Amino acid sequence: MSEGVSKAAVERELLEAWEALGSAVDSFSDREMEQPGAVDEWSGKDLLGHIAFWARQAAANLALVAAGKQGEIRRPDTEAELDEWNEREWRARKDHDLAAAREDWLSSFDEAMQALAAFPSERLEEKVRGDETALKLFAEDTYEHYREHVEHLHAWRRQLETTET
């Protein structure tokens, strides 16, 4: 592991990104969370399900690495495959109500935090898939992903503020 990366630093990154995401989500009413437009045609509710899916993937992948089962990590290899995964998961959750979507989203964060807490610090920079490290995979599907969608939510908030009367 390099000198600059510690599990405590990763936990801070995760918490900071989560808090920013939570603040952005909390800026929307329930009615707004149900309407399309958060990201393309997805509603805020849809976005919560999307984020929950990827956080759970991150937790599952860390558990696989910890168990020495890196070969079982499943990830999309192309943009087209990523789009297929996202579409599949959207369809699986699209009929959930907002309360269920929020609960799924909240519990996915807990799972990611628990997986990180249980993961050996010294293995964070272990290569697990090509040049990708355990940390890189985890970051992409959690705190980097949260930050990406915070930006989407801020843009959506600005859009709603200019169109609401």
C-alpha positions as CSV (number, residue, x, y, z in Angstrom):
1,M,0.0,0.0,0.0
2,S,1.3,3.5,-0.8
3,E,2.1,5.9,2.0
4,G,-0.7,8.3,0.9
5,V,-3.7,5.9,1.2
6,S,-5.2,4.8,4.5
7,K,-8.5,3.2,5.2
8,A,-9.4,6.2,7.4
9,A,-8.8,8.5,4.5
10,V,-11.1,6.4,2.3
11,E,-13.8,6.3,5.0
12,R,-13.6,10.2,5.1
13,E,-13.9,10.4,1.4
14,L,-16.9,8.1,1.5
15,L,-18.6,10.0,4.3
16,E,-18.0,13.4,2.8
17,A,-19.4,12.3,-0.6
18,W,-22.4,10.7,1.1
19,E,-23.2,13.8,3.2
20,A,-23.0,15.9,0.0
21,L,-25.3,13.5,-1.8
22,G,-27.7,13.4,1.2
23,S,-27.9,17.2,1.3
24,A,-28.6,17.3,-2.4
25,V,-31.3,14.6,-2.2
26,D,-32.9,16.4,0.8
27,S,-33.2,19.6,-1.2
28,F,-36.0,18.0,-3.2
29,S,-39.6,17.5,-2.1
30,D,-41.2,14.1,-2.4
31,R,-43.2,15.3,-5.4
32,E,-40.0,16.5,-7.1
33,M,-38.2,13.2,-6.4
34,E,-41.0,11.4,-8.3
35,Q,-40.8,13.5,-11.5
36,P,-38.5,12.7,-14.4
37,G,-35.5,14.9,-15.1
38,A,-32.9,14.2,-12.4
39,V,-30.7,12.4,-15.0
40,D,-32.2,12.3,-18.4
41,E,-35.6,10.7,-18.0
42,W,-34.8,9.3,-14.5
43,S,-36.6,10.7,-11.5
44,G,-34.8,11.3,-8.3
45,K,-36.3,8.1,-7.0
46,D,-34.8,6.2,-9.9
47,L,-31.5,7.8,-9.2
48,L,-31.6,6.6,-5.6
49,G,-32.1,3.0,-6.8
50,H,-29.3,3.4,-9.3
51,I,-26.9,4.6,-6.6
52,A,-28.0,1.9,-4.3
53,F,-27.3,-0.8,-6.9
54,W,-23.8,0.4,-7.5
55,A,-23.0,0.8,-3.8
56,R,-24.1,-2.8,-3.2
57,Q,-21.9,-3.9,-6.1
58,A,-18.9,-2.1,-4.4
59,A,-19.6,-3.9,-1.1
60,A,-20.0,-7.2,-2.8
61,N,-16.8,-6.7,-4.8
62,L,-14.8,-5.8,-1.7
63,A,-16.1,-9.0,0.0
64,L,-15.0,-11.1,-3.0
65,V,-11.5,-9.6,-2.9
66,A,-11.3,-10.2,0.8
67,A,-12.2,-13.8,0.2
68,G,-9.6,-14.2,-2.5
69,K,-12.3,-14.5,-5.2
70,Q,-11.3,-11.6,-7.5
71,G,-12.2,-13.8,-10.5
72,E,-15.8,-13.6,-9.5
73,I,-16.0,-9.8,-9.7
74,R,-18.6,-8.9,-12.3
75,R,-18.4,-5.4,-13.9
76,P,-19.4,-4.1,-17.3
77,D,-16.5,-3.9,-19.7
78,T,-17.9,-1.4,-22.2
79,E,-20.2,1.7,-22.2
80,A,-22.9,-0.4,-23.9
81,E,-22.7,-3.1,-21.3
82,L,-22.8,-0.4,-18.5
83,D,-25.9,1.1,-20.1
84,E,-27.5,-2.4,-20.2
85,W,-26.7,-3.0,-16.5
86,N,-28.2,0.4,-15.6
87,E,-31.3,-0.2,-17.7
88,R,-31.8,-3.6,-16.2
89,E,-31.5,-2.3,-12.6
90,W,-33.8,0.7,-13.4
91,R,-36.5,-1.7,-14.7
92,A,-36.1,-3.8,-11.5
93,R,-36.7,-0.8,-9.3
94,K,-38.9,1.5,-11.3
95,D,-42.2,0.4,-9.6
96,H,-40.8,0.8,-6.1
97,D,-42.4,3.7,-4.1
98,L,-40.2,6.5,-2.9
99,A,-40.1,5.3,0.7
100,A,-38.7,1.9,-0.5
101,A,-36.2,3.6,-2.8
102,R,-35.0,5.8,0.1
103,E,-34.6,2.8,2.4
104,D,-32.7,0.9,-0.3
105,W,-30.4,3.8,-0.9
106,L,-29.8,4.3,2.8
107,S,-29.1,0.7,3.5
108,S,-26.8,0.4,0.5
109,F,-24.5,3.1,2.1
110,D,-24.5,1.1,5.4
111,E,-23.5,-2.0,3.4
112,A,-20.7,-0.2,1.6
113,M,-19.4,1.2,5.0
114,Q,-19.5,-2.2,6.6
115,A,-17.7,-3.8,3.7
116,L,-15.0,-1.1,3.8
117,A,-14.6,-1.5,7.6
118,A,-14.2,-5.3,7.3
119,F,-11.7,-5.0,4.4
120,P,-8.0,-5.3,5.2
121,S,-6.3,-1.9,4.9
122,E,-3.1,-3.4,3.4
123,R,-5.1,-4.8,0.5
124,L,-6.7,-1.6,-0.7
125,E,-4.2,-1.1,-3.5
126,E,-4.1,-4.8,-4.4
127,K,-4.7,-5.2,-8.1
128,V,-7.8,-7.2,-8.6
129,R,-8.7,-6.8,-12.3
130,G,-6.1,-5.7,-14.8
131,D,-4.6,-2.5,-13.4
132,E,-7.7,-1.8,-11.3
133,T,-7.2,-2.0,-7.5
134,A,-9.7,-2.9,-4.9
135,L,-9.8,0.8,-3.9
136,K,-10.3,2.0,-7.5
137,L,-13.3,-0.3,-8.0
138,F,-14.8,0.7,-4.6
139,A,-14.3,4.4,-5.2
140,E,-15.8,4.3,-8.7
141,D,-19.0,2.7,-7.4
142,T,-19.3,4.7,-4.2
143,Y,-17.9,8.1,-3.4
144,E,-16.9,9.0,-7.0
145,H,-20.3,7.9,-8.1
146,Y,-22.0,9.9,-5.4
147,R,-20.1,13.0,-6.4
148,E,-21.1,12.5,-10.1
149,H,-24.7,12.4,-9.1
150,V,-24.5,15.3,-6.7
151,E,-23.5,17.4,-9.7
152,H,-26.6,16.0,-11.6
153,L,-28.8,16.8,-8.7
154,H,-27.5,20.4,-8.4
155,A,-28.1,20.9,-12.1
156,W,-31.6,19.5,-11.8
157,R,-32.3,21.8,-8.8
158,R,-31.2,24.8,-10.9
159,Q,-33.4,23.6,-13.7
160,L,-36.4,23.2,-11.4
161,E,-35.9,26.6,-9.9
162,T,-36.0,28.3,-13.3
163,T,-39.1,26.4,-14.4
164,E,-41.2,26.5,-11.2
165,T,-43.7,29.3,-10.8
